[in-house]
């Protein structure tokens, strides 16, 4: 009975095939061809972060992945259950891209000369100057590595200033839609 309960519990914890199952070993050539994120944002403003990755090698990348650091920062207060505090709230991540990792998204195999765009909708919740860093992977467990043509990790960064003032907005009484003033 205990064994059956343990098996049922494990099956309920995600089940299915492991995300890193059968990942081939090797280096796969890729580059970041573009990235965009508004360099100036207002508090509570929704913004789009987009990063496009291209397979510049001759082999299919097994599972093109992007790890993003900077959506949160580590608080210095002692005794916090979770010291990570959001800088941006992720409203929506790349479609079909979630993984078991907190800050990594994967979009599947990427053929030579093809591109894949990772896109997030995020809302700024902490004023100040912040840097979002991102790096490309060729899989989720480290056996398949993404590298540039000169054997470096494909990576990038964007520095953003979030103002202390929220965007001016109002609600249309007829429709209930939120209207953001330009500026």
C-alpha positions as CSV (number, residue, x, y, z in Angstrom):
1,X,0.0,0.0,0.0
2,X,2.8,2.4,0.9
3,X,4.6,1.7,-2.3
4,X,1.5,2.3,-4.4
5,X,0.9,5.6,-2.6
6,X,4.5,6.7,-3.2
7,X,4.2,5.8,-6.9
8,X,1.0,7.7,-7.2
9,X,2.5,10.7,-5.4
10,X,5.5,10.7,-7.7
11,X,3.3,10.4,-10.8
12,X,1.4,13.5,-9.7
13,X,4.6,15.6,-9.5
14,X,4.9,16.3,-13.2
15,X,5.0,12.8,-14.6
16,X,6.0,12.2,-18.2
17,X,9.4,12.1,-19.7
18,X,12.2,14.1,-18.1
19,X,12.9,17.4,-19.9
20,X,16.6,16.5,-20.2
21,X,16.0,12.9,-21.3
22,X,18.3,11.7,-24.1
23,X,20.1,15.1,-24.5
24,X,23.1,14.6,-26.8
25,X,26.5,15.8,-25.8
26,X,28.3,18.5,-27.8
27,X,28.7,22.1,-28.7
28,X,26.1,23.7,-31.0
29,X,26.8,27.0,-32.7
30,X,24.2,29.8,-32.1
31,X,24.1,33.5,-31.8
32,X,21.7,36.2,-30.5
33,X,20.6,38.1,-33.5
34,X,18.5,40.7,-31.8
35,X,17.2,41.7,-28.3
36,X,14.8,44.4,-27.3
37,X,13.5,45.8,-24.1
38,X,12.5,49.5,-23.4
39,X,15.5,51.2,-21.8
40,X,13.2,53.5,-19.9
41,X,10.1,52.3,-18.1
42,X,7.6,53.6,-15.6
43,X,6.7,51.8,-12.5
44,X,3.7,49.4,-13.1
45,X,4.3,49.7,-16.9
46,X,3.9,46.5,-18.9
47,X,6.8,46.0,-21.4
48,X,7.9,43.3,-23.9
49,X,11.3,41.7,-23.7
50,X,12.3,39.9,-26.9
51,X,15.4,37.9,-27.7
52,X,15.9,36.1,-31.0
53,X,18.4,33.2,-31.3
54,X,19.7,31.8,-34.6
55,X,21.3,28.4,-35.2
56,X,24.4,29.4,-37.2
57,X,25.8,25.9,-37.1
58,X,25.4,22.8,-39.2
59,X,23.6,20.6,-36.7
60,X,20.1,20.8,-35.2
61,X,20.2,22.4,-31.7
62,X,18.4,19.7,-29.5
63,X,16.4,22.2,-27.4
64,X,17.2,25.9,-27.7
65,X,16.9,27.5,-24.3
66,X,17.3,30.9,-22.8
67,X,18.2,31.7,-19.2
68,X,17.3,35.2,-17.9
69,X,18.7,36.7,-14.8
70,X,17.5,40.1,-13.6
71,X,13.7,39.7,-13.3
72,X,14.3,39.6,-9.6
73,X,17.0,40.7,-7.1
74,X,18.2,39.3,-3.9
75,X,17.1,41.1,-0.8
76,X,19.6,41.7,2.0
77,X,17.2,41.4,4.9
78,X,18.0,38.5,7.2
79,X,15.6,35.6,7.9
80,X,13.5,35.9,4.7
81,X,11.9,32.6,3.6
82,X,12.6,33.6,0.0
83,X,15.1,36.5,-0.4
84,X,14.3,36.9,-4.1
85,X,12.2,40.0,-4.7
86,X,10.7,40.9,-8.1
87,X,12.0,43.7,-10.2
88,X,9.6,42.8,-13.0
89,X,6.6,40.5,-12.6
90,X,6.4,38.0,-15.5
91,X,2.9,38.4,-16.9
92,X,3.5,36.0,-19.7
93,X,6.5,34.0,-20.8
94,X,7.5,32.5,-24.1
95,X,4.6,30.3,-25.4
96,X,5.3,26.6,-25.1
97,X,8.6,27.5,-23.3
98,X,8.2,26.8,-19.6
99,X,10.7,24.4,-18.0
100,X,11.2,23.0,-14.5
101,X,13.8,25.8,-14.0
102,X,12.8,29.1,-12.4
103,X,14.5,31.4,-14.9
104,X,15.0,29.2,-18.0
105,X,12.7,28.7,-21.0
106,X,13.1,26.3,-23.9
107,X,11.5,26.2,-27.3
108,X,12.5,22.8,-28.7
109,X,14.8,21.8,-31.6
110,X,16.2,24.5,-33.8
111,X,17.4,23.6,-37.3
112,X,20.4,25.2,-39.0
113,X,19.8,28.7,-40.3
114,X,16.5,29.0,-38.4
115,X,15.6,31.5,-35.7
116,X,13.4,31.4,-32.6
117,X,12.2,34.4,-30.7
118,X,11.7,34.2,-26.9
119,X,9.1,36.9,-25.8
120,X,8.0,38.0,-22.4
121,X,5.4,40.4,-21.2
122,X,6.6,41.8,-17.9
123,X,5.5,44.6,-15.5
124,X,8.0,46.8,-13.7
125,X,7.5,46.7,-9.9
126,X,10.8,48.1,-8.5
127,X,12.2,51.6,-9.4
128,X,15.9,52.1,-10.2
129,X,18.4,51.0,-12.7
130,X,18.5,47.3,-13.4
131,X,20.2,44.9,-15.8
132,X,18.6,41.9,-17.4
133,X,21.1,39.3,-18.5
134,X,20.4,36.4,-20.8
135,X,22.3,33.4,-22.2
136,X,21.5,30.7,-24.7
137,X,21.7,27.0,-24.1
138,X,21.3,24.1,-26.4
139,X,19.6,21.8,-23.9
140,X,18.5,21.7,-20.2
141,X,21.1,19.6,-18.5
142,X,24.4,20.9,-19.7
143,X,25.5,18.0,-22.1
144,X,24.4,20.1,-25.1
145,X,26.0,23.5,-25.0
146,X,25.4,26.6,-27.1
147,X,28.5,28.4,-28.3
148,X,29.3,31.2,-30.7
149,X,31.5,30.7,-33.7
150,X,34.5,31.8,-31.5
151,X,33.6,29.3,-28.7
152,X,32.0,31.7,-26.3
153,X,28.6,31.4,-24.6
154,X,26.0,33.4,-26.6
155,X,24.8,36.0,-24.1
156,X,23.6,39.6,-23.8
157,X,22.4,42.2,-21.4
158,X,20.1,45.2,-21.4
159,X,20.2,47.9,-18.7
160,X,16.8,49.6,-17.9
161,X,15.9,52.6,-15.8
162,X,12.5,52.2,-14.1
163,X,11.1,55.6,-12.9
164,X,9.5,56.0,-9.4
165,X,6.3,57.3,-10.9
166,X,3.7,55.0,-12.3
167,X,2.2,55.6,-15.7
168,X,-0.8,57.9,-15.8
169,X,-3.9,55.9,-16.5
170,X,-7.7,56.0,-16.1
171,X,-10.6,53.7,-16.6
172,X,-13.1,54.3,-19.4
173,X,-16.5,54.3,-17.5
174,X,-18.3,53.0,-20.6
175,X,-16.1,50.0,-21.3
176,X,-14.1,49.4,-18.1
177,X,-10.9,49.5,-20.2
178,X,-7.7,50.9,-18.7
179,X,-6.4,53.9,-20.7
180,X,-2.7,54.8,-20.4
181,X,-1.8,58.3,-21.2
182,X,1.1,58.8,-23.6
183,X,4.4,59.7,-22.1
